[in-house]
Amino acid sequence: MKRLISCEYNFDSCCVELNFSDGSMIAIDTIAVENEIARNMYERSELDYLIYNAPLEYADLILNGDPEAYLKAVTEYKPIE
């Protein structure tokens, strides 16, 4: 069974990288995910917060969760005045 060793954001590749005990790695291209899922700057901001502050939770959301439902639940839209 593979065990997760590390999960961190790589600024050079713009990927959240998960490294496992058997030497395998998963790299999530955060730019591609944002282009596919986020519809506006508010949703991108929510994803960016997870990428920088909670990369493991971001990876879990993208790989196992429903990111669109998550964004609908947490995004606060503020009109520009």
All heavy atoms as an XYZ file, in Angstrom:
651
protein
N       0.837     -1.184      0.000
C       0.000      0.000      0.000
C       0.881      1.247      0.000
O       1.847      1.340      0.723
C      -0.888     -0.022      1.240
C      -1.753      1.167      1.385
S      -2.818      0.959      2.829
C      -3.811      2.383      2.664
N       0.515      2.193     -0.840
C       1.271      3.439     -0.909
C       0.888      4.336      0.255
O      -0.276      4.454      0.608
C       0.976      4.170     -2.212
C       1.412      3.436     -3.443
C       1.248      4.266     -4.664
C      -0.200      4.478     -5.034
N      -0.402      5.158     -6.280
N       1.900      4.957      0.831
C       1.686      5.895      1.920
C       2.154      7.261      1.457
O       3.233      7.394      0.870
C       2.471      5.448      3.138
C       2.102      6.187      4.393
C       2.888      5.643      5.550
N       4.306      5.829      5.235
C       5.166      6.445      6.016
N       4.802      6.873      7.179
N       6.414      6.605      5.660
N       1.369      8.283      1.716
C       1.722      9.646      1.332
C       2.856     10.140      2.219
O       2.770     10.074      3.440
C       0.512     10.568      1.470
C       0.709     12.014      1.063
C       1.004     12.127     -0.431
C      -0.521     12.827      1.413
N       3.931     10.598      1.578
C       5.089     11.112      2.312
C       5.031     12.628      2.417
O       5.271     13.199      3.472
C       6.408     10.692      1.629
C       6.558      9.189      1.686
C       7.594     11.375      2.276
C       7.750      8.672      0.910
N       4.720     13.293      1.305
C       4.675     14.752      1.331
C       3.668     15.279      0.321
O       3.340     14.618     -0.662
C       6.060     15.347      1.033
O       6.419     15.095     -0.305
N       3.187     16.475      0.598
C       2.281     17.177     -0.306
C       2.614     18.649     -0.186
O       2.517     19.230      0.907
C       0.832     16.921      0.078
S      -0.340     17.829     -0.953
N       3.031     19.253     -1.290
C       3.378     20.681     -1.251
C       3.195     21.310     -2.624
O       3.144     20.620     -3.636
C       4.800     20.883     -0.760
C       5.834     20.162     -1.547
C       7.214     20.244     -0.906
O       7.327     20.388      0.316
O       8.172     20.150     -1.673
N       3.078     22.621     -2.606
C       2.954     23.386     -3.845
C       4.346     23.712     -4.365
O       5.193     24.205     -3.633
C       2.171     24.684     -3.590
C       2.042     25.541     -4.814
C       1.294     25.114     -5.895
C       2.666     26.768     -4.898
C       1.168     25.892     -7.034
C       2.548     27.563     -6.019
C       1.796     27.115     -7.089
O       1.685     27.885     -8.210
N       4.574     23.433     -5.642
C       5.843     23.725     -6.294
C       5.661     24.998     -7.118
O       4.954     24.997     -8.125
C       6.258     22.549     -7.176
C       7.594     22.762     -7.840
O       8.011     23.882     -8.094
N       8.272     21.677     -8.137
N       6.292     26.086     -6.695
C       6.149     27.374     -7.384
C       6.732     27.350     -8.795
O       6.278     28.081     -9.669
C       6.829     28.485     -6.573
C       6.075     28.870     -5.345
C       6.370     28.317     -4.114
C       5.054     29.798     -5.416
C       5.673     28.667     -2.977
C       4.337     30.167     -4.285
C       4.646     29.589     -3.068
N       7.752     26.544     -9.018
C       8.395     26.492    -10.329
C       7.500     25.859    -11.393
O       7.484     26.291    -12.541
C       9.719     25.734    -10.256
C      10.736     26.451     -9.390
O      10.707     27.700     -9.350
O      11.560     25.772     -8.754
N       6.753     24.828    -11.019
C       5.911     24.130    -11.990
C       4.433     24.482    -11.860
O       3.624     24.036    -12.676
C       6.069     22.612    -11.823
O       5.588     22.205    -10.555
N       4.078     25.259    -10.841
C       2.675     25.607    -10.548
C       1.825     24.357    -10.348
O       0.689     24.282    -10.807
C       2.081     26.486    -11.641
S       2.845     28.095    -11.751
N       2.396     23.370     -9.661
C       1.701     22.118     -9.403
C       1.696     21.811     -7.914
O       2.643     22.128     -7.212
C       2.387     20.958    -10.118
S       2.261     21.014    -11.907
N       0.619     21.178     -7.458
C       0.596     20.585     -6.134
C       1.104     19.163     -6.325
O       0.555     18.401     -7.120
C      -0.814     20.603     -5.518
C      -0.854     19.787     -4.241
C      -1.252     22.032     -5.239
N       2.193     18.832     -5.636
C       2.845     17.534     -5.826
C       2.652     16.653     -4.603
O       2.926     17.073     -3.480
C       4.336     17.740     -6.100
C       4.592     18.512     -7.361
C       6.051     18.826     -7.601
O       6.865     18.676     -6.660
O       6.373     19.245     -8.719
N       2.200     15.430     -4.843
C       2.037     14.430     -3.793
C       3.067     13.341     -4.039
O       3.120     12.768     -5.133
C       0.635     13.822     -3.837
C      -0.511     14.777     -3.519
C      -1.068     15.372     -4.785
C      -1.575     14.053     -2.761
N       3.909     13.058     -3.046
C       4.934     12.021     -3.151
C       4.567     10.861     -2.237
O       4.220     11.064     -1.074
C       6.303     12.579     -2.753
C       6.770     13.634     -3.729
O       6.896     13.357     -4.915
N       7.000     14.835     -3.245
N       4.694      9.632     -2.773
C       4.304      8.430     -2.052
C       5.512      7.568     -1.719
O       6.575      7.692     -2.334
C       3.288      7.629     -2.875
C       1.991      8.364     -3.078
C       1.795      9.163     -4.194
C       0.976      8.274     -2.146
C       0.612      9.850     -4.382
C      -0.212      8.954     -2.319
C      -0.400      9.741     -3.433
N       5.338      6.678     -0.759
C       6.433      5.849     -0.242
C       7.015      4.907     -1.287
O       8.170      4.511     -1.182
C       5.962      5.050      0.968
O       4.882      4.218      0.609
N       6.251      4.537     -2.306
C       6.777      3.635     -3.332
C       7.507      4.375     -4.448
O       7.894      3.781     -5.446
C       5.664      2.776     -3.914
C       4.640      3.577     -4.700
O       4.685      4.833     -4.653
O       3.782      2.965     -5.354
N       7.701      5.684     -4.295
C       8.426      6.485     -5.280
C       7.532      7.143     -6.319
O       8.009      7.929     -7.136
N       6.246      6.831     -6.314
C       5.348      7.449     -7.286
C       4.994      8.869     -6.848
O       5.142      9.240     -5.682
C       4.084      6.606     -7.458
O       3.379      6.513     -6.251
N       4.524      9.647     -7.812
C       4.201     11.042     -7.562
C       2.995     11.430     -8.398
O       2.840     10.955     -9.526
C       5.380     11.939     -7.921
C       5.138     13.400     -7.644
S       6.557     14.425     -8.019
C       6.084     15.035     -9.615
N       2.145     12.263     -7.847
C       1.041     12.875     -8.580
C       1.287     14.369     -8.566
O       1.560     14.956     -7.516
C      -0.316     12.568     -7.919
C      -0.614     11.067     -7.965
C      -1.432     13.355     -8.601
C      -1.883     10.682     -7.228
N       1.206     14.998     -9.734
C       1.346     16.448     -9.842
C       0.052     17.005    -10.423
O      -0.357     16.613    -11.519
C       2.531     16.811    -10.722
N      -0.593     17.885     -9.684
C      -1.843     18.503    -10.130
C      -1.514     19.880    -10.683
O      -1.043     20.755     -9.955
C      -2.838     18.623     -8.970
C      -3.124     17.240     -8.373
C      -4.121     19.284     -9.442
C      -3.921     17.287     -7.093
N      -1.768     20.080    -11.965
C      -1.511     21.360    -12.626
C      -2.595     22.345    -12.192
O      -3.737     22.280    -12.653
C      -1.520     21.171    -14.135
C      -1.186     22.438    -14.903
O      -1.198     23.535    -14.310
O      -0.902     22.314    -16.106
N      -2.236     23.250    -11.290
C      -3.223     24.151    -10.706
C      -3.792     25.150    -11.714
O      -4.956     25.530    -11.609
C      -2.626     24.906     -9.508
O      -1.501     25.670     -9.938
C      -2.197     23.934     -8.422
N      -2.994     25.549    -12.687
C      -3.485     26.486    -13.702
C      -4.550     25.826    -14.564
O      -5.600     26.418    -14.851
C      -2.322     27.025    -14.558
C      -1.393     27.861    -13.681
C      -2.844     27.846    -15.734
C      -0.114     28.304    -14.359
N      -4.320     24.580    -14.963
C      -5.302     23.853    -15.763
C      -6.598     23.637    -14.985
O      -7.696     23.768    -15.536
C      -4.728     22.514    -16.212
N      -6.470     23.334    -13.692
C      -7.662     23.140    -12.855
C      -8.453     24.440    -12.768
O      -9.672     24.447    -12.949
C      -7.277     22.635    -11.444
C      -8.470     22.686    -10.504
C      -6.709     21.227    -11.517
N      -7.768     25.548    -12.511
C      -8.471     26.834    -12.428
C      -9.145     27.188    -13.746
O     -10.270     27.678    -13.747
C      -7.507     27.949    -12.019
C      -7.176     27.931    -10.555
C      -6.371     29.141    -10.113
O      -6.024     29.993    -10.959
O      -6.096     29.231     -8.912
N      -8.475     26.949    -14.860
C      -9.061     27.250    -16.163
C     -10.307     26.411    -16.432
O     -11.227     26.863    -17.109
C      -8.042     27.035    -17.273
C      -6.969     28.095    -17.282
O      -7.130     29.175    -16.721
N      -5.849     27.788    -17.905
N     -10.333     25.204    -15.903
C     -11.449     24.299    -16.140
C     -12.612     24.529    -15.173
O     -13.767     24.418    -15.551
C     -10.956     22.851    -16.009
C     -11.876     21.816    -16.561
C     -12.077     21.889    -18.063
O     -11.143     22.300    -18.783
O     -13.178     21.544    -18.508
N     -12.318     24.865    -13.928
C     -13.346     24.893    -12.884
C     -13.793     26.299    -12.509
O     -14.989     26.563    -12.404
C     -12.848     24.148    -11.620
C     -12.626     22.681    -11.956
C     -13.829     24.291    -10.486
C     -11.960     21.914    -10.850
N     -12.854     27.205    -12.272
C     -13.192     28.543    -11.768
C     -13.785     29.399    -12.874
O     -13.242     29.502    -13.965
C     -11.949     29.206    -11.186
N     -14.914     30.022    -12.548
C     -15.602     30.846    -13.542
C     -15.340     32.335    -13.385
O     -15.700     33.125    -14.248
C     -17.101     30.586    -13.445
C     -17.480     29.160    -13.813
C     -18.932     28.944    -13.575
N     -19.225     29.252    -12.170
C     -19.958     28.510    -11.390
N     -20.512     27.439    -11.843
N     -20.164     28.859    -10.139
N     -14.748     32.735    -12.255
C     -14.506     34.159    -12.034
C     -13.371     34.327    -11.032
O     -12.848     33.356    -10.486
C     -15.785     34.853    -11.543
C     -16.355     34.195    -10.318
O     -15.654     33.985     -9.331
N     -17.640     33.855    -10.380
N     -13.010     35.577    -10.759
C     -11.872     35.857     -9.881
C     -12.125     35.426     -8.439
O     -11.196     35.089     -7.723
C     -11.495     37.335     -9.936
C     -12.484     38.263     -9.352
S     -11.891     39.956     -9.505
C     -13.160     40.812     -8.613
N     -13.373     35.418     -8.018
C     -13.682     35.016     -6.644
C     -13.422     33.516     -6.444
O     -12.862     33.106     -5.432
C     -15.132     35.355     -6.294
C     -15.443     36.818     -6.457
C     -16.241     37.268     -7.496
C     -14.917     37.753     -5.576
C     -16.523     38.612     -7.651
C     -15.189     39.104     -5.718
C     -15.987     39.527     -6.764
O     -16.254     40.860     -6.918
N     -13.830     32.718     -7.408
C     -13.588     31.277     -7.321
C     -12.104     30.961     -7.444
O     -11.588     30.089     -6.750
C     -14.400     30.539     -8.376
C     -15.884     30.599     -8.117
C     -16.722     29.880     -9.136
O     -16.203     29.442    -10.176
O     -17.932     29.750     -8.889
N     -11.402     31.677     -8.305
C      -9.949     31.486     -8.415
C      -9.264     31.819     -7.093
O      -8.338     31.133     -6.669
C      -9.373     32.359     -9.528
C      -9.671     31.840    -10.906
C      -9.029     32.725    -11.974
N      -9.381     32.245    -13.284
C      -8.684     31.361    -13.978
N      -7.581     30.865    -13.479
N      -9.087     30.968    -15.167
N      -9.737     32.856     -6.441
C      -9.165     33.251     -5.158
C      -9.355     32.155     -4.111
O      -8.450     31.877     -3.324
C      -9.814     34.556     -4.693
O      -9.357     34.905     -3.423
N     -10.516     31.526     -4.087
C     -10.772     30.429     -3.145
C      -9.830     29.258     -3.409
O      -9.277     28.669     -2.487
C     -12.225     29.959     -3.229
C     -13.237     30.959     -2.732
C     -13.141     31.233     -1.240
O     -12.575     30.413     -0.497
O     -13.639     32.281     -0.818
N      -9.636     28.909     -4.681
C      -8.716     27.823     -5.020
C      -7.279     28.205     -4.681
O      -6.522     27.384     -4.156
C      -8.834     27.464     -6.498
C     -10.133     26.767     -6.912
C     -10.178     26.590     -8.428
C     -10.299     25.439     -6.206
N      -6.901     29.448     -4.950
C      -5.542     29.905     -4.627
C      -5.262     29.823     -3.129
O      -4.167     29.450     -2.718
C      -5.315     31.337     -5.112
C      -5.182     31.432     -6.619
O      -4.947     30.389     -7.257
O      -5.313     32.546     -7.154
N      -6.257     30.161     -2.332
C      -6.065     30.077     -0.882
C      -5.724     28.641     -0.474
O      -4.795     28.410      0.298
C      -7.315     30.552     -0.141
C      -7.163     30.396      1.351
C      -6.510     31.366      2.092
C      -7.611     29.256      2.003
C      -6.318     31.218      3.459
C      -7.423     29.092      3.368
C      -6.777     30.073      4.083
O      -6.581     29.907      5.427
N      -6.465     27.680     -1.008
C      -6.188     26.279     -0.686
C      -4.810     25.853     -1.195
O      -4.080     25.153     -0.491
C      -7.252     25.369     -1.292
C      -8.603     25.337     -0.612
C      -9.543     24.431     -1.374
C      -8.482     24.897      0.828
N      -4.472     26.258     -2.389
C      -3.182     25.869     -2.983
C      -2.033     26.307     -2.086
O      -1.132     25.530     -1.795
C      -3.029     26.475     -4.392
C      -3.989     25.793     -5.360
C      -1.594     26.365     -4.885
C      -4.153     26.524     -6.684
N      -2.061     27.547     -1.640
C      -0.940     28.095     -0.868
C      -0.978     27.717      0.617
O       0.064     27.565      1.243
C      -0.900     29.622     -1.000
C      -0.716     30.091     -2.414
C      -1.589     31.014     -2.975
C       0.314     29.610     -3.199
C      -1.429     31.440     -4.287
C       0.476     30.034     -4.510
C      -0.397     30.945     -5.041
O      -0.234     31.367     -6.326
N      -2.161     27.571      1.182
C      -2.284     27.372      2.623
C      -2.649     25.956      3.046
O      -2.408     25.586      4.197
C      -3.315     28.346      3.194
C      -2.877     29.772      2.997
O      -1.866     30.188      3.527
N      -3.622     30.523      2.204
N      -3.255     25.194      2.157
C      -3.686     23.835      2.501
C      -3.583     22.936      1.268
O      -4.600     22.480      0.740
C      -5.101     23.864      3.048
N      -2.359     22.679      0.774
C      -2.226     21.895     -0.457
C      -2.773     20.478     -0.355
O      -3.290     19.938     -1.344
C      -0.722     21.906     -0.738
C      -0.072     22.283      0.532
C      -1.077     23.108      1.288
N      -2.711     19.858      0.812
C      -3.263     18.505      0.963
C      -4.783     18.521      0.810
O      -5.355     17.662      0.122
C      -2.868     17.913      2.320
C      -3.323     16.486      2.573
C      -2.759     15.533      1.521
C      -2.914     16.045      3.960
N      -5.438     19.487      1.405
C      -6.887     19.612      1.271
C      -7.269     19.943     -0.175
O      -8.280     19.453     -0.678
C      -7.429     20.675      2.232
C      -7.399     20.253      3.683
C      -6.034     20.383      4.347
O      -5.054     20.835      3.693
O      -5.928     20.028      5.524
N      -6.451     20.764     -0.839
C      -6.686     21.077     -2.254
C      -6.611     19.799     -3.086
O      -7.491     19.540     -3.905
C      -5.649     22.096     -2.745
C      -5.713     22.365     -4.222
C      -6.617     23.284     -4.737
C      -4.868     21.711     -5.113
C      -6.684     23.540     -6.100
C      -4.930     21.959     -6.473
C      -5.836     22.871     -6.965
O      -5.902     23.117     -8.311
N      -5.563     19.012     -2.876
C      -5.394     17.769     -3.631
C      -6.563     16.823     -3.379
O      -7.083     16.201     -4.319
C      -4.073     17.101     -3.262
N      -6.991     16.716     -2.129
C      -8.121     15.851     -1.808
C      -9.386     16.337     -2.501
O     -10.152     15.531     -3.035
C      -8.318     15.792     -0.294
C      -9.414     14.835      0.101
O      -9.405     13.680     -0.380
O     -10.285     15.226      0.902
N      -9.608     17.633     -2.520
C     -10.778     18.198     -3.180
C     -10.763     17.894     -4.672
O     -11.769     17.470     -5.243
C     -10.838     19.711     -2.955
C     -11.947     20.461     -3.692
C     -13.308     20.073     -3.144
C     -11.730     21.958     -3.589
N      -9.638     18.087     -5.318
C      -9.547     17.881     -6.762
C      -9.625     16.402     -7.122
O     -10.307     16.019     -8.078
C      -8.247     18.516     -7.320
C      -8.229     20.018     -7.044
C      -8.088     18.215     -8.801
C      -9.426     20.786     -7.566
N      -8.951     15.549     -6.361
C      -8.907     14.128     -6.699
C     -10.131     13.349     -6.228
O     -10.534     12.390     -6.884
C      -7.645     13.491     -6.116
C      -6.318     14.041     -6.651
C      -5.157     13.428     -5.892
C      -6.195     13.778     -8.141
N     -10.727     13.742     -5.106
C     -11.807     12.940     -4.520
C     -13.116     13.678     -4.306
O     -14.127     13.051     -4.030
C     -11.357     12.375     -3.154
C     -10.111     11.549     -3.275
O      -9.977     10.752     -4.181
N      -9.180     11.744     -2.358
N     -13.086     14.987     -4.381
C     -14.269     15.772     -4.028
C     -15.002     16.318     -5.229
O     -14.799     15.906     -6.365
N     -15.849     17.275     -4.959
C     -16.619     17.963     -5.981
C     -16.252     19.446     -5.912
O     -16.878     20.208     -5.171
C     -18.112     17.753     -5.737
C     -18.975     18.343     -6.834
O     -18.434     18.990     -7.756
O     -20.197     18.157     -6.769
N     -15.214     19.857     -6.651
C     -14.745     21.250     -6.531
C     -15.799     22.285     -6.909
O     -15.820     23.363     -6.326
C     -13.535     21.317     -7.459
C     -13.533     20.079     -8.257
C     -14.416     19.092     -7.586
N     -16.674     21.972     -7.848
C     -17.687     22.951     -8.234
C     -18.685     23.190     -7.099
O     -19.069     24.323     -6.832
C     -18.377     22.496     -9.515
C     -17.424     22.598    -10.696
C     -17.771     21.653    -11.833
O     -18.542     20.713    -11.610
O     -17.227     21.869    -12.916
N     -19.088     22.124     -6.416
C     -19.993     22.275     -5.270
C     -19.283     23.012     -4.140
O     -19.891     23.856     -3.462
C     -20.472     20.908     -4.797
N     -18.010     22.712     -3.925
C     -17.228     23.408     -2.900
C     -17.190     24.905     -3.188
O     -17.422     25.724     -2.298
C     -15.811     22.836     -2.849
C     -14.863     23.648     -2.008
C     -14.861     23.532     -0.621
C     -13.978     24.558     -2.590
C     -14.003     24.300      0.161
C     -13.124     25.314     -1.826
C     -13.138     25.180     -0.445
O     -12.296     25.936      0.324
N     -16.899     25.271     -4.433
C     -16.810     26.691     -4.777
C     -18.147     27.398     -4.609
O     -18.197     28.549     -4.164
C     -16.282     26.851     -6.201
C     -14.811     26.518     -6.385
C     -14.434     26.559     -7.857
C     -13.925     27.450     -5.579
N     -19.238     26.725     -4.944
C     -20.556     27.333     -4.749
C     -20.835     27.580     -3.274
O     -21.473     28.557     -2.915
C     -21.643     26.439     -5.342
C     -21.702     26.487     -6.841
C     -22.798     25.599     -7.372
C     -22.784     25.599     -8.889
N     -23.795     24.700     -9.442
N     -20.348     26.686     -2.419
C     -20.626     26.788     -0.990
C     -19.772     27.842     -0.289
O     -20.230     28.482      0.662
C     -20.410     25.440     -0.317
N     -18.537     28.040     -0.731
C     -17.628     28.917      0.021
C     -17.382     30.283     -0.617
O     -16.882     31.181      0.057
C     -16.259     28.238      0.272
C     -16.434     26.948      1.058
C     -15.508     28.000     -1.020
N     -17.695     30.452     -1.858
C     -17.371     31.710     -2.544
C     -18.343     32.806     -2.150
O     -19.550     32.649     -2.226
C     -17.371     31.520     -4.070
O     -16.484     30.473     -4.405
C     -16.939     32.801     -4.766
N     -17.772     33.924     -1.730
C     -18.567     35.091     -1.394
C     -18.342     36.139     -2.473
O     -17.232     36.566     -2.725
C     -18.108     35.649     -0.039
C     -18.920     36.811      0.442
C     -18.469     37.286      1.815
O     -18.059     36.440      2.639
O     -18.521     38.502      2.025
N     -19.424     36.513     -3.124
C     -19.351     37.485     -4.209
C     -19.628     38.882     -3.662
O     -20.645     39.110     -3.031
C     -20.369     37.146     -5.294
C     -20.145     35.787     -5.902
C     -20.819     34.669     -5.428
C     -19.229     35.618     -6.928
C     -20.601     33.425     -5.981
C     -19.011     34.375     -7.490
C     -19.710     33.280     -7.003
O     -19.485     32.050     -7.546
N     -18.695     39.785     -3.905
C     -18.869     41.160     -3.456
C     -18.913     42.061     -4.686
O     -17.983     42.092     -5.476
C     -17.706     41.583     -2.552
C     -17.675     40.809     -1.266
C     -16.571     41.313     -0.366
C     -16.551     40.511      0.910
N     -15.528     40.962      1.814
N     -20.013     42.816     -4.824
C     -20.096     43.693     -5.986
C     -19.090     44.833     -5.890
O     -18.804     45.337     -4.800
C     -21.538     44.230     -5.932
C     -21.965     44.037     -4.516
C     -21.175     42.876     -3.984
N     -18.548     45.201     -7.017
C     -17.620     46.330     -7.085
C     -18.435     47.608     -7.148
O     -19.304     47.772     -7.975
C     -16.692     46.199     -8.311
C     -15.897     44.920     -8.198
C     -15.797     47.411     -8.434
C     -15.051     44.617     -9.427
N     -18.118     48.524     -6.247
C     -18.883     49.783     -6.211
C     -18.112     50.895     -6.832
O     -16.969     50.982     -6.857
C     -19.223     50.111     -4.765
C     -20.143     49.084     -4.180
C     -20.461     49.378     -2.728
O     -20.339     50.534     -2.300
O     -20.848     48.450     -2.039
